């Protein structure tokens, strides 16, 4: 996850200076497999379900770098994410959080327990 998003939407990686005019890489475009992954979808469009490394909650990540999914994509991602959340937290015991705080330019959606006390 990007801990220092820049005004231009890029992500600053501490210890790695950016060249003039260079955009840093998006952490959600280059997902690393060091947290549990629940599923990888290629149809009807590309997205992944995995554990967020910042807040330890399930999240859905759109498979391409764009901020806003189509309505059908968003609905499908939320339904798939809700299956994981119901299993992990219980039916009706979670909320869908689609506010993209740390990486605001790549669509991702979290499922959080209702009583979650993590960082917002």
Secondary structure, DSSP 8 states (H G I E B T S, - for coil): --SSB-TTS-B--TT----TT-----TTTT--SSS-EEEEE-SSS-EEEEE-TTT-SEEEEESSS-S---HHHHHHHHHHHHHHHHHHH-TT-EEEE----S-TTS-EEEEEETT--S--
